[in-house]
Amino acid sequence: MKHDYLIRVLGANEKVRGFAVDTKGIVEHARLIHHNTPLASAILGRLMSAGLMMGQMLKSKEDKLTVQLLGDGPFKHAIITSNLAGTVRGYVSNPGVELPLRKDGHLDVSRAIGNGSLTVIRDMGLKDPYVSSIDLTSGEIAEDLTYYFAQSEQTPSSVGLGVLVDVDQTILASGGFLLQLMPNTDQKTIDQLEKNIKNFVGVTPYLSQGHSLEEMMDVLFEGFDHEVTDTMDVSWKCNCSFERGKEVLATLKRDEIVNMIEEGKPVEVNCDFCQSHYRYDIEDLKEVLSHIDEQAK
């Protein structure tokens, strides 16, 4: 069974760098734990594929990337986090969203998202994370990310993303590519690259036919020398835990913790990303309260 993986490519005499990722298994896992409709799978799958590729631009294994999509459409919002290690997690606030197909038979992702914003947060262990946000231009995610790179990072880029869902709602294919020009790239290279992208059939049509990421990049880099510089497995991973749940409780006001203890009822903390549930009894709450008091000294 084909696994999820990511490749980096450098080509055109090192004038163009590229990333490509296959996320079929990750998106299917998310569908199962969140009960995503095809439309929710399309939104979250595209965002996770993009996040995995963007995560490879981080500098340190401790850095974390967050991409958040906010819209006034019925899906409301989606959020993913990823890192340099190739792990990702995410969720859509309304996983049951459904809309009629577009006239061309495709899922209406743009209408589901509506007007809104795309925000990228890079947490590099500094006092304040780097935050950049743009208004959505199309709601098609790949087009919005292409615009994001041009506006927020001044890096000419092309992003392609796709999720193909079967009639039984399982994921047939999911993945994406990201191409970026290095500074001072000549016009001839740009023209050829634009031609290749224009003639490309699309991410999911290509992957669903059994082609590899390497073959996909061969098509996108047609006419250029290019090589795969790195290959890595990617996977779903949530970093929630019982101890992290305590940290969440510790962010509450002291009076709220005291009231919970006085009520004498266990408290449950739920993880939106992986649907895990953590139960804290009175002794756990007293420990949290003790920590809050210690921090206040």
Secondary structure, DSSP 8 states (H G I E B T S, - for coil): ----EEEEEEETTTTEEEEEEE-HHHHHHHHHHHT--HHHHHHHHHHHHHHHHHHTT-SSTT-EEEEEEEESSTT-EEEEEE-TTSEEEEEES-TT------TTSS--HHHHH-SEEEEEEEE-SSSS-EEEEEE-SSS-SHHHHHHHHHHHS---EEEEEEEEE-TTS-EEEEEEEEEEE-TT--HHHHHHHHHHHHH---HHHHHHTT--HHHHHHHHTTTS-EEEEEEEE-EE-----HHHHHHHHTTS-HHHHHHHHHHT--EEEE-TTT--EEEE-HHHHHHHHHHHHHHH-
